[in-house]
Amino acid sequence: METKKARVVWITGASAGIGKALALKFASNNDIVIASARTEEKLNELQHRISDSKGTCSVVPCDVQSETSVIEAYKKVTEEHSGIDILINNAGVTYFENFIETTTEQFDHTINTNLRGTFLTTKAVLQSMLKNGKGSVLNIVSYIVKEVYTKSAAYAASKAGVEAMMNVLRAEVRGQGVNIVNVFPGAVNTQIWHPKQLQKYGNQMLTPEQVADMVYDISVQPHSLMVEEIILRPQGGNLQVSP
């Protein structure tokens, strides 16, 4: 097998779920993982697990809603490494509420984390990637932008915004060596769901590891190939989770 050079991979929302699985997957393949989230305790646990497996992981706490926090995190990473090869925008939140019951605070938190956060982290790394003529931004979007799911208006809006924003960015940087990839997972078995929903539907959902495996496979394609988007869905197709 061809020896792969270690890459610096910044993963947001890395403390649990898909983000944690991504960190473990990339670290197990000799990449240098920069794990970010707001919960430092869980990040430290992840770092210890990766270190015990002889992988490399640095913990950089970051609240992607905050421009100051993102800039500080990026500076910390670049002080230790020459640059970031791959950014994985995975941080995300949701509230399962009908539109009429969604509060302004819930709406703002969802938009600020999912959409504004993706904007801020991508903007932080983009100039350096363009200067170097290489880099990848992989966005964990959601199949919710392809199908209507009730009780998810704010989440759907935020993820649709990410898709549209990244499609525009891809067009703007095409031919400059930076790949922009949108990943659309269907329902994934993570703690974003209520325990009763996981008990009822969990075995029909994708696993975080399945998503991480596919994202990793995308990341090792020849750089001349731009995988623009990929849809990952449970074998059974649509999974309309109800209480």
BAPANU-729065 format. One record per residue (C-alpha): residue in three letters; x, y, z negated. Coordinates in Angstrom, 3 decimals, decimal comma. Layout:
N
<pt><residu>ALA</residu><u>X</u><v>Y</v><w>Z</w></pt>
...
! end
This chain:
243
<pt><residu>MET</residu><u>0,000</u><v>0,000</v><w>0,000</w></pt>
<pt><residu>GLU</residu><u>1,251</u><v>3,483</v><w>0,859</w></pt>
<pt><residu>THR</residu><u>2,462</u><v>5,435</v><w>-2,161</w></pt>
<pt><residu>LYS</residu><u>0,230</u><v>8,433</v><w>-2,813</w></pt>
<pt><residu>LYS</residu><u>1,680</u><v>11,629</v><w>-4,194</w></pt>
<pt><residu>ALA</residu><u>0,132</u><v>12,684</v><w>-7,493</w></pt>
<pt><residu>ARG</residu><u>-2,348</u><v>15,514</v><w>-7,028</w></pt>
<pt><residu>VAL</residu><u>-3,534</u><v>18,104</v><w>-9,535</w></pt>
<pt><residu>VAL</residu><u>-7,290</u><v>17,593</v><w>-9,913</w></pt>
<pt><residu>TRP</residu><u>-9,393</u><v>20,086</v><w>-11,895</w></pt>
<pt><residu>ILE</residu><u>-12,708</u><v>18,559</v><w>-13,018</w></pt>
<pt><residu>THR</residu><u>-15,397</u><v>20,650</v><w>-14,704</w></pt>
<pt><residu>GLY</residu><u>-17,996</u><v>19,041</v><w>-16,947</w></pt>
<pt><residu>ALA</residu><u>-15,461</u><v>16,293</v><w>-17,664</w></pt>
<pt><residu>SER</residu><u>-16,491</u><v>15,429</v><w>-21,215</w></pt>
<pt><residu>ALA</residu><u>-19,240</u><v>12,945</v><w>-20,306</w></pt>
<pt><residu>GLY</residu><u>-21,205</u><v>11,245</v><w>-17,528</w></pt>
<pt><residu>ILE</residu><u>-20,020</u><v>11,666</v><w>-13,950</w></pt>
<pt><residu>GLY</residu><u>-17,262</u><v>14,088</v><w>-14,965</w></pt>
<pt><residu>LYS</residu><u>-15,749</u><v>11,638</v><w>-17,433</w></pt>
<pt><residu>ALA</residu><u>-15,929</u><v>8,821</v><w>-14,866</w></pt>
<pt><residu>LEU</residu><u>-14,230</u><v>11,074</v><w>-12,307</w></pt>
<pt><residu>ALA</residu><u>-11,418</u><v>11,887</v><w>-14,746</w></pt>
<pt><residu>LEU</residu><u>-10,820</u><v>8,216</v><w>-15,504</w></pt>
<pt><residu>LYS</residu><u>-10,912</u><v>7,265</v><w>-11,816</w></pt>
<pt><residu>PHE</residu><u>-8,467</u><v>9,908</v><w>-10,606</w></pt>
<pt><residu>ALA</residu><u>-6,123</u><v>9,404</v><w>-13,573</w></pt>
<pt><residu>SER</residu><u>-6,074</u><v>5,638</v><w>-12,997</w></pt>
<pt><residu>ASN</residu><u>-4,836</u><v>6,353</v><w>-9,483</w></pt>
<pt><residu>ASN</residu><u>-1,898</u><v>8,417</v><w>-10,735</w></pt>
<pt><residu>ASP</residu><u>-3,402</u><v>11,859</v><w>-10,201</w></pt>
<pt><residu>ILE</residu><u>-2,874</u><v>14,631</v><w>-12,754</w></pt>
<pt><residu>VAL</residu><u>-6,278</u><v>15,392</v><w>-14,244</w></pt>
<pt><residu>ILE</residu><u>-7,214</u><v>18,775</v><w>-15,679</w></pt>
<pt><residu>ALA</residu><u>-10,342</u><v>18,113</v><w>-17,735</w></pt>
<pt><residu>SER</residu><u>-12,617</u><v>21,042</v><w>-18,557</w></pt>
<pt><residu>ALA</residu><u>-15,848</u><v>21,402</v><w>-20,499</w></pt>
<pt><residu>ARG</residu><u>-17,109</u><v>23,430</v><w>-23,426</w></pt>
<pt><residu>THR</residu><u>-16,816</u><v>20,545</v><w>-25,914</w></pt>
<pt><residu>GLU</residu><u>-13,123</u><v>20,237</v><w>-26,728</w></pt>
<pt><residu>GLU</residu><u>-13,590</u><v>17,301</v><w>-29,120</w></pt>
<pt><residu>LYS</residu><u>-14,912</u><v>15,045</v><w>-26,346</w></pt>
<pt><residu>LEU</residu><u>-12,197</u><v>16,245</v><w>-23,985</w></pt>
<pt><residu>ASN</residu><u>-9,560</u><v>15,269</v><w>-26,532</w></pt>
<pt><residu>GLU</residu><u>-11,080</u><v>11,803</v><w>-26,772</w></pt>
<pt><residu>LEU</residu><u>-10,922</u><v>11,523</v><w>-22,994</w></pt>
<pt><residu>GLN</residu><u>-7,301</u><v>12,675</v><w>-22,967</w></pt>
<pt><residu>HIS</residu><u>-6,336</u><v>10,029</v><w>-25,538</w></pt>
<pt><residu>ARG</residu><u>-8,076</u><v>7,318</v><w>-23,533</w></pt>
<pt><residu>ILE</residu><u>-6,292</u><v>8,319</v><w>-20,344</w></pt>
<pt><residu>SER</residu><u>-2,938</u><v>8,632</v><w>-22,125</w></pt>
<pt><residu>ASP</residu><u>-3,373</u><v>5,171</v><w>-23,656</w></pt>
<pt><residu>SER</residu><u>-3,774</u><v>3,870</v><w>-20,103</w></pt>
<pt><residu>LYS</residu><u>-0,541</u><v>5,638</v><w>-19,046</w></pt>
<pt><residu>GLY</residu><u>-2,435</u><v>8,278</v><w>-17,090</w></pt>
<pt><residu>THR</residu><u>-1,939</u><v>12,042</v><w>-17,160</w></pt>
<pt><residu>CYS</residu><u>-4,643</u><v>14,370</v><w>-18,433</w></pt>
<pt><residu>SER</residu><u>-4,538</u><v>17,944</v><w>-19,720</w></pt>
<pt><residu>VAL</residu><u>-7,425</u><v>19,452</v><w>-21,656</w></pt>
<pt><residu>VAL</residu><u>-8,427</u><v>22,980</v><w>-20,657</w></pt>
<pt><residu>PRO</residu><u>-11,683</u><v>24,057</v><w>-22,354</w></pt>
<pt><residu>CYS</residu><u>-13,786</u><v>26,262</v><w>-20,122</w></pt>
<pt><residu>ASP</residu><u>-17,294</u><v>27,682</v><w>-20,063</w></pt>
<pt><residu>VAL</residu><u>-17,968</u><v>27,971</v><w>-16,338</w></pt>
<pt><residu>GLN</residu><u>-20,691</u><v>30,560</v><w>-16,987</w></pt>
<pt><residu>SER</residu><u>-18,018</u><v>33,037</v><w>-18,093</w></pt>
<pt><residu>GLU</residu><u>-15,729</u><v>34,689</v><w>-15,541</w></pt>
<pt><residu>THR</residu><u>-13,218</u><v>35,420</v><w>-18,290</w></pt>
<pt><residu>SER</residu><u>-13,191</u><v>31,791</v><w>-19,433</w></pt>
<pt><residu>VAL</residu><u>-12,734</u><v>30,521</v><w>-15,874</w></pt>
<pt><residu>ILE</residu><u>-9,881</u><v>32,940</v><w>-15,140</w></pt>
<pt><residu>GLU</residu><u>-8,136</u><v>32,023</v><w>-18,397</w></pt>
<pt><residu>ALA</residu><u>-8,521</u><v>28,305</v><w>-17,665</w></pt>
<pt><residu>TYR</residu><u>-7,153</u><v>28,728</v><w>-14,154</w></pt>
<pt><residu>LYS</residu><u>-4,157</u><v>30,705</v><w>-15,431</w></pt>
<pt><residu>LYS</residu><u>-3,420</u><v>28,019</v><w>-18,005</w></pt>
<pt><residu>VAL</residu><u>-3,478</u><v>25,323</v><w>-15,334</w></pt>
<pt><residu>THR</residu><u>-1,223</u><v>27,233</v><w>-12,963</w></pt>
<pt><residu>GLU</residu><u>1,251</u><v>27,971</v><w>-15,757</w></pt>
<pt><residu>GLU</residu><u>1,808</u><v>24,228</v><w>-16,085</w></pt>
<pt><residu>HIS</residu><u>1,409</u><v>23,195</v><w>-12,447</w></pt>
<pt><residu>SER</residu><u>2,298</u><v>24,732</v><w>-9,113</w></pt>
<pt><residu>GLY</residu><u>-1,340</u><v>24,773</v><w>-8,053</w></pt>
<pt><residu>ILE</residu><u>-4,592</u><v>22,852</v><w>-7,857</w></pt>
<pt><residu>ASP</residu><u>-4,990</u><v>20,353</v><w>-5,042</w></pt>
<pt><residu>ILE</residu><u>-8,589</u><v>19,356</v><w>-5,759</w></pt>
<pt><residu>LEU</residu><u>-11,384</u><v>21,148</v><w>-7,585</w></pt>
<pt><residu>ILE</residu><u>-14,405</u><v>19,052</v><w>-8,517</w></pt>
<pt><residu>ASN</residu><u>-17,383</u><v>21,202</v><w>-9,457</w></pt>
<pt><residu>ASN</residu><u>-19,324</u><v>18,851</v><w>-11,684</w></pt>
<pt><residu>ALA</residu><u>-20,473</u><v>20,943</v><w>-14,667</w></pt>
<pt><residu>GLY</residu><u>-24,243</u><v>21,076</v><w>-14,752</w></pt>
<pt><residu>VAL</residu><u>-27,312</u><v>21,374</v><w>-16,985</w></pt>
<pt><residu>THR</residu><u>-31,028</u><v>20,944</v><w>-16,549</w></pt>
<pt><residu>TYR</residu><u>-34,318</u><v>21,211</v><w>-18,427</w></pt>
<pt><residu>PHE</residu><u>-37,199</u><v>18,923</v><w>-17,541</w></pt>
<pt><residu>GLU</residu><u>-39,983</u><v>21,492</v><w>-17,695</w></pt>
<pt><residu>ASN</residu><u>-42,866</u><v>22,463</v><w>-15,457</w></pt>
<pt><residu>PHE</residu><u>-42,257</u><v>25,775</v><w>-13,697</w></pt>
<pt><residu>ILE</residu><u>-44,834</u><v>27,578</v><w>-15,851</w></pt>
<pt><residu>GLU</residu><u>-43,209</u><v>26,272</v><w>-19,043</w></pt>
<pt><residu>THR</residu><u>-39,612</u><v>27,055</v><w>-18,047</w></pt>
<pt><residu>THR</residu><u>-38,324</u><v>29,935</v><w>-20,147</w></pt>
<pt><residu>THR</residu><u>-36,204</u><v>32,752</v><w>-18,780</w></pt>
<pt><residu>GLU</residu><u>-33,378</u><v>31,596</v><w>-21,049</w></pt>
<pt><residu>GLN</residu><u>-33,547</u><v>28,061</v><w>-19,619</w></pt>
<pt><residu>PHE</residu><u>-33,630</u><v>29,401</v><w>-16,077</w></pt>
<pt><residu>ASP</residu><u>-30,646</u><v>31,681</v><w>-16,653</w></pt>
<pt><residu>HIS</residu><u>-28,633</u><v>28,919</v><w>-18,361</w></pt>
<pt><residu>THR</residu><u>-29,273</u><v>26,557</v><w>-15,469</w></pt>
<pt><residu>ILE</residu><u>-28,433</u><v>29,066</v><w>-12,739</w></pt>
<pt><residu>ASN</residu><u>-25,414</u><v>30,437</v><w>-14,584</w></pt>
<pt><residu>THR</residu><u>-23,936</u><v>27,001</v><w>-15,197</w></pt>
<pt><residu>ASN</residu><u>-24,751</u><v>25,224</v><w>-11,956</w></pt>
<pt><residu>LEU</residu><u>-24,570</u><v>27,999</v><w>-9,362</w></pt>
<pt><residu>ARG</residu><u>-22,616</u><v>30,887</v><w>-10,891</w></pt>
<pt><residu>GLY</residu><u>-20,170</u><v>28,421</v><w>-12,459</w></pt>
<pt><residu>THR</residu><u>-19,470</u><v>26,786</v><w>-9,102</w></pt>
<pt><residu>PHE</residu><u>-18,938</u><v>30,221</v><w>-7,562</w></pt>
<pt><residu>LEU</residu><u>-16,490</u><v>31,289</v><w>-10,276</w></pt>
<pt><residu>THR</residu><u>-14,327</u><v>28,153</v><w>-10,321</w></pt>
<pt><residu>THR</residu><u>-14,200</u><v>27,936</v><w>-6,537</w></pt>
<pt><residu>LYS</residu><u>-13,249</u><v>31,573</v><w>-6,203</w></pt>
<pt><residu>ALA</residu><u>-10,500</u><v>31,053</v><w>-8,780</w></pt>
<pt><residu>VAL</residu><u>-8,753</u><v>28,323</v><w>-6,766</w></pt>
<pt><residu>LEU</residu><u>-9,600</u><v>29,334</v><w>-3,218</w></pt>
<pt><residu>GLN</residu><u>-7,007</u><v>32,031</v><w>-2,534</w></pt>
<pt><residu>SER</residu><u>-4,139</u><v>29,725</v><w>-3,499</w></pt>
<pt><residu>MET</residu><u>-5,540</u><v>26,858</v><w>-1,416</w></pt>
<pt><residu>LEU</residu><u>-5,858</u><v>29,115</v><w>1,620</w></pt>
<pt><residu>LYS</residu><u>-2,338</u><v>30,434</v><w>1,120</w></pt>
<pt><residu>ASN</residu><u>-0,976</u><v>26,868</v><w>0,975</w></pt>
<pt><residu>GLY</residu><u>-3,131</u><v>25,768</v><w>3,897</w></pt>
<pt><residu>LYS</residu><u>-4,500</u><v>22,777</v><w>2,003</w></pt>
<pt><residu>GLY</residu><u>-6,900</u><v>21,819</v><w>-0,736</w></pt>
<pt><residu>SER</residu><u>-10,302</u><v>20,316</v><w>-1,385</w></pt>
<pt><residu>VAL</residu><u>-13,396</u><v>21,547</v><w>-3,210</w></pt>
<pt><residu>LEU</residu><u>-15,809</u><v>18,717</v><w>-3,991</w></pt>
<pt><residu>ASN</residu><u>-19,200</u><v>19,705</v><w>-5,331</w></pt>
<pt><residu>ILE</residu><u>-21,442</u><v>17,310</v><w>-7,232</w></pt>
<pt><residu>VAL</residu><u>-24,771</u><v>18,647</v><w>-6,011</w></pt>
<pt><residu>SER</residu><u>-27,904</u><v>16,459</v><w>-6,300</w></pt>
<pt><residu>TYR</residu><u>-30,372</u><v>14,620</v><w>-4,124</w></pt>
<pt><residu>ILE</residu><u>-32,957</u><v>16,969</v><w>-5,614</w></pt>
<pt><residu>VAL</residu><u>-32,204</u><v>19,396</v><w>-2,772</w></pt>
<pt><residu>LYS</residu><u>-33,382</u><v>16,766</v><w>-0,260</w></pt>
<pt><residu>GLU</residu><u>-36,572</u><v>15,714</v><w>-2,049</w></pt>
<pt><residu>VAL</residu><u>-39,150</u><v>17,432</v><w>-4,273</w></pt>
<pt><residu>TYR</residu><u>-39,003</u><v>16,438</v><w>-7,932</w></pt>
<pt><residu>THR</residu><u>-41,416</u><v>18,051</v><w>-10,355</w></pt>
<pt><residu>LYS</residu><u>-40,317</u><v>19,507</v><w>-13,707</w></pt>
<pt><residu>SER</residu><u>-37,016</u><v>20,595</v><w>-12,150</w></pt>
<pt><residu>ALA</residu><u>-37,658</u><v>23,937</v><w>-10,445</w></pt>
<pt><residu>ALA</residu><u>-34,695</u><v>25,782</v><w>-11,955</w></pt>
<pt><residu>TYR</residu><u>-32,349</u><v>22,834</v><w>-11,422</w></pt>
<pt><residu>ALA</residu><u>-33,492</u><v>22,407</v><w>-7,816</w></pt>
<pt><residu>ALA</residu><u>-32,996</u><v>26,117</v><w>-7,171</w></pt>
<pt><residu>SER</residu><u>-29,485</u><v>26,058</v><w>-8,639</w></pt>
<pt><residu>LYS</residu><u>-28,396</u><v>23,016</v><w>-6,659</w></pt>
<pt><residu>ALA</residu><u>-29,959</u><v>24,254</v><w>-3,419</w></pt>
<pt><residu>GLY</residu><u>-27,983</u><v>27,437</v><w>-3,994</w></pt>
<pt><residu>VAL</residu><u>-24,771</u><v>25,449</v><w>-4,366</w></pt>
<pt><residu>GLU</residu><u>-25,449</u><v>23,590</v><w>-1,118</w></pt>
<pt><residu>ALA</residu><u>-26,157</u><v>26,786</v><w>0,816</w></pt>
<pt><residu>MET</residu><u>-23,203</u><v>28,661</v><w>-0,687</w></pt>
<pt><residu>MET</residu><u>-20,764</u><v>25,864</v><w>0,059</w></pt>
<pt><residu>ASN</residu><u>-22,054</u><v>25,393</v><w>3,601</w></pt>
<pt><residu>VAL</residu><u>-21,279</u><v>29,062</v><w>4,227</w></pt>
<pt><residu>LEU</residu><u>-17,841</u><v>28,754</v><w>2,620</w></pt>
<pt><residu>ARG</residu><u>-17,045</u><v>25,709</v><w>4,750</w></pt>
<pt><residu>ALA</residu><u>-17,808</u><v>27,688</v><w>7,883</w></pt>
<pt><residu>GLU</residu><u>-15,674</u><v>30,590</v><w>6,674</w></pt>
<pt><residu>VAL</residu><u>-12,572</u><v>28,487</v><w>5,916</w></pt>
<pt><residu>ARG</residu><u>-12,877</u><v>25,932</v><w>8,712</w></pt>
<pt><residu>GLY</residu><u>-9,535</u><v>25,345</v><w>10,379</w></pt>
<pt><residu>GLN</residu><u>-7,560</u><v>26,739</v><w>7,433</w></pt>
<pt><residu>GLY</residu><u>-6,833</u><v>23,411</v><w>5,746</w></pt>
<pt><residu>VAL</residu><u>-9,388</u><v>23,613</v><w>2,929</w></pt>
<pt><residu>ASN</residu><u>-12,047</u><v>20,914</v><w>2,847</w></pt>
<pt><residu>ILE</residu><u>-15,447</u><v>21,664</v><w>1,318</w></pt>
<pt><residu>VAL</residu><u>-17,490</u><v>18,585</v><w>0,441</w></pt>
<pt><residu>ASN</residu><u>-21,029</u><v>18,397</v><w>-0,945</w></pt>
<pt><residu>VAL</residu><u>-21,969</u><v>15,159</v><w>-2,713</w></pt>
<pt><residu>PHE</residu><u>-25,665</u><v>14,435</v><w>-3,246</w></pt>
<pt><residu>PRO</residu><u>-26,199</u><v>11,681</v><w>-5,840</w></pt>
<pt><residu>GLY</residu><u>-29,627</u><v>10,322</v><w>-6,576</w></pt>
<pt><residu>ALA</residu><u>-30,564</u><v>9,473</v><w>-10,168</w></pt>
<pt><residu>VAL</residu><u>-27,457</u><v>8,599</v><w>-12,204</w></pt>
<pt><residu>ASN</residu><u>-27,468</u><v>6,830</v><w>-15,573</w></pt>
<pt><residu>THR</residu><u>-26,153</u><v>9,606</v><w>-17,839</w></pt>
<pt><residu>GLN</residu><u>-27,205</u><v>11,303</v><w>-21,049</w></pt>
<pt><residu>ILE</residu><u>-28,943</u><v>14,046</v><w>-19,104</w></pt>
<pt><residu>TRP</residu><u>-31,990</u><v>11,759</v><w>-19,292</w></pt>
<pt><residu>HIS</residu><u>-34,045</u><v>11,072</v><w>-22,402</w></pt>
<pt><residu>PRO</residu><u>-33,163</u><v>7,704</v><w>-24,041</w></pt>
<pt><residu>LYS</residu><u>-36,696</u><v>6,425</v><w>-23,301</w></pt>
<pt><residu>GLN</residu><u>-36,196</u><v>7,208</v><w>-19,604</w></pt>
<pt><residu>LEU</residu><u>-32,834</u><v>5,451</v><w>-19,567</w></pt>
<pt><residu>GLN</residu><u>-34,348</u><v>2,424</v><w>-21,232</w></pt>
<pt><residu>LYS</residu><u>-37,134</u><v>2,299</v><w>-18,649</w></pt>
<pt><residu>TYR</residu><u>-35,269</u><v>3,287</v><w>-15,479</w></pt>
<pt><residu>GLY</residu><u>-31,574</u><v>3,009</v><w>-16,268</w></pt>
<pt><residu>ASN</residu><u>-30,998</u><v>-0,269</v><w>-14,448</w></pt>
<pt><residu>GLN</residu><u>-32,411</u><v>1,288</v><w>-11,261</w></pt>
<pt><residu>MET</residu><u>-30,035</u><v>4,254</v><w>-11,363</w></pt>
<pt><residu>LEU</residu><u>-26,556</u><v>4,744</v><w>-9,976</w></pt>
<pt><residu>THR</residu><u>-23,726</u><v>4,501</v><w>-12,478</w></pt>
<pt><residu>PRO</residu><u>-21,268</u><v>7,357</v><w>-13,032</w></pt>
<pt><residu>GLU</residu><u>-18,501</u><v>4,980</v><w>-11,962</w></pt>
<pt><residu>GLN</residu><u>-20,155</u><v>4,369</v><w>-8,590</w></pt>
<pt><residu>VAL</residu><u>-20,287</u><v>8,097</v><w>-7,940</w></pt>
<pt><residu>ALA</residu><u>-16,677</u><v>8,540</v><w>-9,089</w></pt>
<pt><residu>ASP</residu><u>-15,484</u><v>5,726</v><w>-6,809</w></pt>
<pt><residu>MET</residu><u>-17,099</u><v>7,323</v><w>-3,769</w></pt>
<pt><residu>VAL</residu><u>-15,791</u><v>10,796</v><w>-4,591</w></pt>
<pt><residu>TYR</residu><u>-12,294</u><v>9,389</v><w>-4,993</w></pt>
<pt><residu>ASP</residu><u>-12,544</u><v>7,600</v><w>-1,656</w></pt>
<pt><residu>ILE</residu><u>-13,506</u><v>10,893</v><w>-0,003</w></pt>
<pt><residu>SER</residu><u>-10,510</u><v>12,599</v><w>-1,586</w></pt>
<pt><residu>VAL</residu><u>-7,974</u><v>10,213</v><w>-0,039</w></pt>
<pt><residu>GLN</residu><u>-9,182</u><v>10,491</v><w>3,540</w></pt>
<pt><residu>PRO</residu><u>-6,691</u><v>11,999</v><w>6,022</w></pt>
<pt><residu>HIS</residu><u>-6,654</u><v>15,744</v><w>5,554</w></pt>
<pt><residu>SER</residu><u>-7,397</u><v>16,224</v><w>9,233</w></pt>
<pt><residu>LEU</residu><u>-10,822</u><v>14,699</v><w>8,525</w></pt>
<pt><residu>MET</residu><u>-13,408</u><v>16,856</v><w>6,779</w></pt>
<pt><residu>VAL</residu><u>-16,155</u><v>14,850</v><w>5,135</w></pt>
<pt><residu>GLU</residu><u>-18,762</u><v>17,590</v><w>4,914</w></pt>
<pt><residu>GLU</residu><u>-21,402</u><v>15,841</v><w>2,842</w></pt>
<pt><residu>ILE</residu><u>-22,332</u><v>12,435</v><w>1,543</w></pt>
<pt><residu>ILE</residu><u>-25,593</u><v>11,135</v><w>0,061</w></pt>
<pt><residu>LEU</residu><u>-25,506</u><v>8,470</v><w>-2,655</w></pt>
<pt><residu>ARG</residu><u>-28,787</u><v>6,870</v><w>-3,635</w></pt>
<pt><residu>PRO</residu><u>-29,948</u><v>3,889</v><w>-5,665</w></pt>
<pt><residu>GLN</residu><u>-30,629</u><v>0,794</v><w>-3,586</w></pt>
<pt><residu>GLY</residu><u>-34,342</u><v>1,218</v><w>-4,192</w></pt>
<pt><residu>GLY</residu><u>-34,375</u><v>4,753</v><w>-2,768</w></pt>
<pt><residu>ASN</residu><u>-36,303</u><v>7,550</v><w>-4,454</w></pt>
<pt><residu>LEU</residu><u>-36,578</u><v>7,259</v><w>-8,214</w></pt>
<pt><residu>GLN</residu><u>-39,326</u><v>9,514</v><w>-9,513</w></pt>
<pt><residu>VAL</residu><u>-38,623</u><v>9,369</v><w>-13,229</w></pt>
<pt><residu>SER</residu><u>-41,600</u><v>10,103</v><w>-15,428</w></pt>
<pt><residu>PRO</residu><u>-41,816</u><v>10,395</v><w>-19,235</w></pt>
! end
